[in-house]
Amino acid sequence: MSNYIRSILFLVVIFGCSHNRVKFDFKYSRSELKKRSFNFFWELADSVHLQIPDRYPTFPFSSIAATGFGLSAYLTGIENGYITRAQAAERVQQTLNTLWELPQGPDKSGVSGYKGFFYHFLTPDKARRYKNVELSSIDTGLLMAGVLSVMSYFDNINDPKEIEIRMLAEKLYRRVDWTWMMKANGKMSMGWHPEKGFIENDWHGYNEAMILLVMALGSPTHPIPDGSWSEWSKTYESDIYYGLRHIQFEPLFGHQYSHIWIDFKGIRDSFMMANDDDYFNNSVKASLSNRAYCIDNPNEYIGYGKQCWGLTACDGPVNASLKIDGKERQFFDYRARGASSFKVVDDGTISPTAAGGSFVFTPKESEACLSSLWNTYYKELIGPYGFKDAFNLTYKSPEYPNGWFDFEYLGIDQGPIVLMIQNHETSLIWKTMKKNPYIINGLKKAGFKGGWLDKIKIDEE
């Protein structure tokens, strides 16, 4: 289906919704938000390859990371009664089978991945490498996190479909050659291009790559060296920001993504033991600091406040410097926005996924923010799949006299909303991953101890 036709169909859906209001609850409720966010994955997966669009309604390509979020989101559908276990198992089996059969190889085109890794974006028609995008380590990691979640959830030993899901998940995870992506400095490259080799940038400092390294350490076939975690954590930058000491990383997604699949409450590596803290609490403080910065609003952007906060990677209005109300402002399009003691990237753009993805860390503050945004800007910001990606009330133009509101949804921003709300309510993804032997092995190799991890050790003994 062409992007043009998809856009027309999207407008038809929106027009129909505006004339049939009984279909949707227009006042905020967490359950309504969760269901609409889930529907992004369930309804928009490509009908042939079952890959999840990077964004919608334009759908220029699918995103392997969004597909990983989608696999885990299907589990929330079962738990909330949106779909049956059998429906989800059928979708998951088909998705995993497609991922396994997609061509892998070193060629520049006509393939979907290499060495078990997948290209960041895949074409919507054939699920092959999109243009010249990189073979992505982190996006493959997010995909594999979803793969491992369905591997542990579908545990019926008598159901042929669930047996096949576990088999395919094992094969996909074991195929990833994590060691091939490692650099001589002991850190993992961010990716590889067949045209020019490995990307120079590697994973260091604190960010979203914790889940990536845990899975790479836990691999039974291609494990990275045991010292890789210490090489990673020695590059942390810790500081006090808005009265709270935590490891600094500007955009909130870096404090959220790994926590979707791993419950870091009460388990500690050597860094956290030395600082008498844990990574869950670190994300609590990072979220509160991000919120405090928005409340302080040093650049005086319109709308910021106690119930309108959240800086993270998201769409934006335009990449340009413009004079707005007599003041020169620098705006961005897609950009990782955030605030820390070392760096601030802020152009007045708020993304609902920032508060939504922090729901387990700041449930009261996140709920208040999401509720206010939903009820205040429903017409501009909410649609059939929940929150559109972002908005900026400061940016104004003839097209946007009242501020800019995105018309698109992003898969990697929808996922954290539904999954973190579910973790807050029932710990679904956390409980599921606590049964996964590869996650357990990776955490232990990274030196994590205490809390639920020690209880699992006792149970095994």
C-alpha positions as CSV (number, residue, x, y, z in Angstrom):
1,M,0.0,0.0,0.0
2,S,1.4,3.4,-1.0
3,N,2.1,6.1,1.6
4,Y,-0.4,8.3,-0.2
5,I,-3.2,5.8,0.2
6,R,-2.2,5.2,3.9
7,S,-2.5,8.9,4.5
8,I,-5.9,9.1,2.9
9,L,-7.1,6.1,4.9
10,F,-5.8,7.8,8.1
11,L,-7.8,10.9,7.4
12,V,-10.9,8.8,6.8
13,V,-10.4,7.2,10.2
14,I,-9.9,10.6,11.9
15,F,-13.0,12.0,10.1
16,G,-15.1,9.0,11.0
17,C,-14.0,9.2,14.7
18,S,-15.0,12.9,14.8
19,H,-18.5,11.9,13.8
20,N,-18.8,8.8,15.9
21,R,-17.7,9.9,19.3
22,V,-19.3,7.0,21.1
23,K,-16.4,4.8,19.9
24,F,-13.8,6.6,22.1
25,D,-13.7,7.9,25.6
26,F,-12.6,11.5,25.2
27,K,-11.8,12.0,28.9
28,Y,-8.5,10.7,30.0
29,S,-8.4,7.2,31.5
30,R,-5.3,5.1,31.9
31,S,-7.0,2.1,30.5
32,E,-8.1,3.9,27.4
33,L,-4.6,5.2,26.8
34,K,-3.1,1.7,27.3
35,K,-5.6,0.1,24.9
36,R,-5.1,2.7,22.1
37,S,-1.3,2.5,22.4
38,F,-1.5,-1.3,22.2
39,N,-3.7,-1.0,19.1
40,F,-0.8,0.8,17.3
41,F,1.1,-2.4,17.3
42,W,-1.8,-4.8,16.8
43,E,-3.5,-3.0,14.0
44,L,-0.6,-1.5,12.1
45,A,1.8,-4.4,11.8
46,D,2.5,-5.0,8.1
47,S,0.1,-7.7,6.9
48,V,2.8,-9.7,5.0
49,H,5.9,-9.5,7.2
50,L,4.3,-8.3,10.4
51,Q,6.9,-5.7,11.0
52,I,5.9,-2.6,12.9
53,P,6.0,0.8,11.2
54,D,8.6,3.3,12.4
55,R,5.9,6.0,12.2
56,Y,2.3,6.3,11.1
57,P,0.4,7.3,9.0
58,T,3.3,8.0,6.5
59,F,4.9,4.6,7.2
60,P,8.1,5.1,5.1
61,F,9.7,2.0,6.6
62,S,9.4,-0.5,9.4
63,S,11.6,-0.3,12.5
64,I,13.1,-3.5,14.0
65,A,13.2,-1.8,17.4
66,A,9.4,-1.0,17.1
67,T,8.9,-4.7,16.2
68,G,10.6,-5.6,19.5
69,F,8.3,-3.3,21.4
70,G,5.4,-4.8,19.5
71,L,6.2,-8.4,20.5
72,S,6.2,-7.4,24.2
73,A,3.1,-5.2,23.7
74,Y,1.2,-8.3,22.5
75,L,1.6,-9.7,25.9
76,T,-0.2,-6.8,27.4
77,G,-3.0,-7.4,25.0
78,I,-3.5,-10.9,26.4
79,E,-3.3,-9.8,30.0
80,N,-5.9,-7.0,29.5
81,G,-8.3,-9.1,27.4
82,Y,-7.8,-7.1,24.2
83,I,-6.9,-10.3,22.3
84,T,-6.8,-14.0,23.2
85,R,-3.6,-15.9,24.0
86,A,-4.2,-18.0,20.8
87,Q,-4.5,-14.8,18.7
88,A,-1.3,-13.4,20.2
89,A,0.6,-16.7,19.8
90,E,-0.4,-16.8,16.1
91,R,0.8,-13.3,15.5
92,V,4.1,-13.8,17.5
93,Q,4.8,-17.2,15.7
94,Q,4.4,-15.6,12.3
95,T,6.5,-12.6,13.3
96,L,9.4,-14.7,14.6
97,N,9.2,-17.0,11.6
98,T,9.4,-14.1,9.2
99,L,12.4,-12.6,11.1
100,W,14.2,-16.0,11.0
101,E,13.6,-16.4,7.2
102,L,14.5,-12.9,6.1
103,P,17.7,-13.0,4.2
104,Q,21.0,-12.3,6.0
105,G,24.3,-11.6,4.4
106,P,27.1,-9.0,3.7
107,D,25.5,-7.6,0.6
108,K,24.7,-3.9,0.3
109,S,21.1,-4.6,-0.7
110,G,18.5,-7.3,-0.9
111,V,19.1,-8.5,2.6
112,S,17.6,-7.7,6.0
113,G,20.5,-8.3,8.3
114,Y,23.9,-9.9,8.8
115,K,25.5,-12.0,11.6
116,G,22.1,-12.2,13.3
117,F,21.8,-8.4,13.5
118,F,19.2,-6.5,11.6
119,Y,19.2,-3.3,9.7
120,H,17.7,-0.3,11.6
121,F,14.9,0.2,9.1
122,L,13.4,-2.2,6.6
123,T,11.4,-1.5,3.5
124,P,7.6,-1.7,4.0
125,D,7.2,-3.9,0.9
126,K,9.8,-6.6,1.2
127,A,11.4,-6.0,4.6
128,R,14.8,-5.5,3.2
129,R,17.5,-2.9,4.1
130,Y,16.1,0.6,3.7
131,K,18.5,2.7,1.6
132,N,21.9,2.9,3.3
133,V,20.9,2.5,7.0
134,E,23.2,0.8,9.4
135,L,23.2,-2.7,10.8
136,S,22.2,-1.5,14.2
137,S,23.4,-3.0,17.5
138,I,21.0,-1.2,19.8
139,D,17.9,-1.7,17.6
140,T,18.7,-5.4,17.2
141,G,19.0,-5.4,21.0
142,L,15.6,-3.9,21.5
143,L,14.2,-6.4,19.0
144,M,15.8,-9.3,20.9
145,A,14.5,-8.0,24.2
146,G,11.0,-8.4,22.6
147,V,12.0,-11.8,21.3
148,L,13.1,-13.0,24.7
149,S,10.0,-11.7,26.3
150,V,7.7,-13.9,24.1
151,M,10.1,-16.8,24.6
152,S,9.5,-16.7,28.3
153,Y,5.8,-15.8,28.2
154,F,4.6,-18.6,25.9
155,D,5.7,-21.4,28.2
156,N,3.0,-24.1,27.5
157,I,4.8,-27.3,27.0
158,N,1.8,-29.0,25.3
159,D,0.9,-26.3,22.8
160,P,2.6,-26.8,19.4
161,K,2.4,-23.1,18.6
162,E,4.0,-22.0,21.8
163,I,6.7,-24.7,21.5
164,E,7.5,-23.3,18.0
165,I,7.6,-19.7,19.5
166,R,10.2,-20.7,22.0
167,M,12.2,-22.6,19.4
168,L,12.2,-19.6,17.0
169,A,13.1,-17.2,19.7
170,E,16.0,-19.3,20.8
171,K,17.3,-19.5,17.2
172,L,17.0,-15.8,16.6
173,Y,18.8,-14.8,19.9
174,R,21.5,-17.5,19.6
175,R,22.3,-16.4,16.0
176,V,23.3,-12.8,17.0
177,D,27.1,-12.7,16.8
178,W,27.6,-10.1,19.6
179,T,31.4,-10.6,19.6
180,W,31.7,-9.6,16.0
181,M,30.3,-6.1,16.9
182,M,32.9,-5.6,19.6
183,K,35.8,-3.2,19.1
184,A,39.4,-3.5,20.2
185,N,38.8,-1.1,23.1
186,G,36.4,-3.5,24.7
187,K,33.3,-1.6,23.8
188,M,30.5,-2.5,21.3
189,S,30.2,-0.6,18.1
190,M,26.9,1.2,17.4
191,G,26.7,-0.5,14.1
192,W,28.1,-1.5,10.7
193,H,27.7,-0.6,7.1
194,P,28.6,-3.0,4.3
195,E,30.0,0.0,2.4
196,K,32.5,1.2,5.0
197,G,32.6,-1.2,8.0
198,F,32.0,-0.6,11.7
199,I,30.7,2.7,13.0
200,E,33.4,4.5,14.9
201,N,31.1,5.4,17.8
202,D,30.7,2.8,20.5
203,W,28.5,2.3,23.5
204,H,29.9,4.1,26.5
205,G,28.5,6.3,29.2
206,Y,25.1,5.8,30.7
207,N,22.3,5.4,28.1
208,E,19.7,2.9,26.7
209,A,22.3,0.2,26.0
210,M,22.1,-1.7,29.4
211,I,19.7,-4.2,28.0
212,L,21.9,-4.7,24.9
213,L,25.0,-5.5,27.0
214,V,23.1,-7.8,29.4
215,M,21.9,-9.9,26.5
216,A,25.3,-9.9,24.8
217,L,26.9,-11.1,28.1
218,G,24.2,-13.7,28.5
219,S,24.5,-15.3,25.1
220,P,25.3,-19.0,25.1
221,T,26.8,-18.9,21.6
222,H,28.5,-15.5,21.1
223,P,29.0,-13.9,24.6
224,I,31.1,-10.7,24.9
225,P,33.9,-10.7,27.5
226,D,32.9,-10.7,31.1
227,G,34.7,-7.4,31.7
228,S,32.6,-5.6,29.1
229,W,30.2,-4.3,31.8
230,S,33.0,-2.7,33.8
231,E,34.3,-1.1,30.7
232,W,30.8,0.3,30.1
233,S,30.1,1.5,33.7
234,K,33.5,3.2,34.2
235,T,32.5,5.8,31.7
236,Y,29.4,7.0,33.7
237,E,29.1,10.7,34.6
238,S,27.4,11.2,37.9
239,D,26.4,14.7,39.2
240,I,23.7,16.6,41.1
241,Y,21.0,18.1,38.9
242,Y,18.1,20.0,40.4
243,G,19.0,18.7,43.8
244,L,19.2,15.1,42.9
245,R,22.4,13.1,42.4
246,H,22.2,10.5,39.6
247,I,24.0,9.3,36.5
248,Q,23.6,12.0,33.9
249,F,22.0,11.4,30.5
250,E,19.9,14.1,28.9
251,P,16.9,12.4,27.1
252,L,14.6,10.3,29.3
253,F,14.5,7.4,26.9
254,G,18.0,6.4,28.1
255,H,16.7,6.1,31.6
256,Q,13.6,4.1,30.4
257,Y,14.3,1.6,27.6
258,S,16.3,-1.1,29.5
259,H,14.0,-0.8,32.5
260,I,11.0,-1.9,30.3
261,W,12.4,-5.5,30.3
262,I,14.6,-5.6,33.4
263,D,13.5,-4.8,37.0
264,F,16.5,-3.1,38.4
265,K,14.9,-2.4,41.8
266,G,17.1,-3.8,44.6
267,I,19.8,-5.4,42.4
268,R,23.2,-3.8,42.2
269,D,26.4,-4.0,40.2
270,S,29.7,-2.8,41.6
271,F,29.0,0.8,40.7
272,M,25.7,0.9,42.4
273,M,27.0,-1.0,45.4
274,A,29.8,1.6,45.8
275,N,27.2,4.4,45.6
276,D,24.5,2.7,47.8
277,D,21.9,3.1,45.0
278,D,20.3,1.1,42.2
279,Y,19.4,1.8,38.6
280,F,15.7,2.0,39.3
281,N,16.1,4.7,41.8
282,N,18.6,6.4,39.5
283,S,15.8,6.6,36.9
284,V,13.4,8.0,39.5
285,K,15.8,10.8,40.1
286,A,16.5,11.4,36.5
287,S,12.7,11.7,35.8
288,L,12.1,14.1,38.6
289,S,15.1,16.2,37.5
290,N,13.8,16.3,34.0
291,R,10.4,17.4,35.4
292,A,12.0,20.0,37.7
293,Y,13.9,21.5,34.8
294,C,10.6,21.9,32.8
295,I,8.9,23.5,35.8
296,D,11.8,25.9,36.2
297,N,11.6,26.5,32.4
298,P,14.8,28.7,32.2
299,N,14.2,29.4,28.5
300,E,10.5,30.4,29.0
301,Y,8.8,28.1,26.6
302,I,5.1,28.2,26.5
303,G,3.1,25.5,28.3
304,Y,5.9,24.0,30.5
305,G,4.8,23.3,34.1
306,K,4.0,20.7,36.7
307,Q,1.5,18.9,34.4
308,C,3.4,19.6,31.1
309,W,6.9,18.1,31.2
310,G,9.1,15.5,29.5
311,L,12.1,16.0,27.3
312,T,13.3,13.0,25.2
313,A,14.0,11.9,21.6
314,C,11.0,12.8,19.5
315,D,9.7,14.7,16.4
316,G,9.9,18.5,16.3
317,P,8.5,21.3,14.2
318,V,11.4,22.3,12.1
319,N,15.2,22.4,12.0
320,A,15.7,26.2,11.9
321,S,16.5,29.3,13.9
322,L,13.5,31.6,13.9
323,K,12.4,34.8,15.6
324,I,9.2,34.0,17.6
325,D,7.5,36.9,19.5
326,G,10.6,39.0,19.1
327,K,13.0,36.3,20.5
328,E,15.4,34.2,18.5
329,R,14.7,30.5,18.9
330,Q,16.5,27.4,17.7
331,F,14.0,24.6,16.8
332,F,14.7,21.1,15.7
333,D,12.9,18.4,13.8
334,Y,13.6,14.8,15.1
335,R,16.1,15.2,17.9
336,A,17.1,13.7,21.2
337,R,16.0,16.5,23.6
338,G,16.8,16.4,27.3
339,A,18.4,18.1,30.3
340,S,21.4,17.3,32.5
341,S,24.1,19.1,34.4
342,F,26.4,18.6,31.4
343,K,24.1,19.4,28.5
344,V,20.7,20.7,27.7
345,V,18.9,20.3,24.4
346,D,15.5,22.0,24.6
347,D,13.5,23.8,22.0
348,G,10.1,23.8,23.7
349,T,9.0,20.4,22.4
350,I,7.2,18.1,24.8
351,S,6.7,14.4,24.0
352,P,4.1,12.4,26.0
353,T,6.2,9.3,25.8
354,A,8.6,11.0,28.3
355,A,6.1,11.0,31.1
356,G,4.5,7.7,29.9
357,G,7.8,5.9,29.8
358,S,8.6,7.1,33.3
359,F,5.3,5.8,34.7
360,V,6.9,3.2,36.9
361,F,9.3,5.8,38.3
362,T,7.0,8.7,38.8
363,P,3.4,7.3,38.7
364,K,1.7,10.3,40.4
365,E,3.6,12.9,38.3
366,S,3.3,10.9,35.1
367,E,-0.4,10.3,35.5
368,A,-1.1,14.0,36.2
369,C,0.9,15.0,33.1
370,L,-0.7,12.5,30.7
371,S,-4.2,13.3,32.1
372,S,-3.7,17.0,31.6
373,L,-2.3,16.7,28.1
374,W,-5.1,14.3,27.1
375,N,-7.9,16.5,28.4
376,T,-6.4,19.9,27.4
377,Y,-5.2,19.0,23.9
378,Y,-7.4,16.1,22.9
379,K,-8.4,17.5,19.5
380,E,-4.8,18.3,18.5
381,L,-2.8,15.6,20.2
382,I,-4.9,12.5,20.6
383,G,-6.1,10.0,17.9
384,P,-7.1,6.4,17.5
385,Y,-3.7,5.2,18.7
386,G,-3.4,7.5,21.7
387,F,-0.8,10.3,21.9
388,K,0.7,11.6,18.8
389,D,4.4,12.0,19.1
390,A,5.0,15.5,20.2
391,F,4.0,19.2,20.3
392,N,5.5,22.6,20.7
393,L,3.3,25.5,21.8
394,T,6.1,28.1,21.4
395,Y,6.6,27.4,17.7
396,K,4.1,29.4,15.7
397,S,3.6,29.9,11.9
398,P,0.8,30.6,9.5
399,E,0.2,26.9,9.4
400,Y,0.4,26.5,13.2
401,P,-0.9,29.8,14.7
402,N,-1.6,28.1,18.1
403,G,1.6,26.0,18.2
404,W,2.8,22.9,16.4
405,F,1.3,19.5,17.0
406,D,2.7,16.4,15.3
407,F,0.3,14.3,13.1
408,E,2.4,11.1,13.4
409,Y,2.8,8.3,15.9
410,L,6.2,6.7,16.4
411,G,6.5,3.0,17.3
412,I,9.5,3.4,19.6
413,D,7.5,6.1,21.6
414,Q,4.2,4.2,21.7
415,G,5.9,1.1,23.2
416,P,7.3,2.6,26.4
417,I,3.8,4.1,27.2
418,V,1.9,0.8,27.2
419,L,4.7,-1.3,28.6
420,M,5.7,0.9,31.5
421,I,2.0,1.5,32.5
422,Q,1.6,-2.3,32.5
423,N,4.7,-2.8,34.5
424,H,3.4,-0.3,37.0
425,E,0.1,-2.1,37.3
426,T,1.1,-5.8,37.3
427,S,4.9,-6.0,36.6
428,L,4.0,-8.1,33.6
429,I,7.2,-7.7,31.5
430,W,9.4,-7.7,34.6
431,K,7.9,-11.0,35.9
432,T,8.2,-12.5,32.4
433,M,11.9,-11.6,32.0
434,K,12.8,-12.8,35.5
435,K,12.1,-16.3,34.1
436,N,14.5,-15.9,31.2
437,P,17.8,-17.7,31.7
438,Y,19.7,-15.5,29.3
439,I,18.7,-12.3,31.1
440,I,19.6,-13.9,34.4
441,N,23.0,-15.1,33.1
442,G,23.8,-11.7,31.6
443,L,23.0,-9.8,34.8
444,K,25.1,-12.2,36.9
445,K,28.0,-11.9,34.4
446,A,27.7,-8.1,34.8
447,G,28.1,-8.5,38.5
448,F,24.6,-7.8,39.7
449,K,23.6,-9.1,43.1
450,G,20.9,-8.8,45.7
451,G,17.1,-8.5,45.6
452,W,15.1,-10.7,43.4
453,L,18.2,-12.0,41.6
454,D,19.5,-13.6,44.8
455,K,16.1,-15.2,45.4
456,I,16.2,-16.8,42.0
457,K,19.6,-18.2,42.8
458,I,18.3,-19.7,46.1
459,D,15.3,-21.2,44.2
460,E,17.7,-22.8,41.7
461,E,19.7,-24.3,44.5
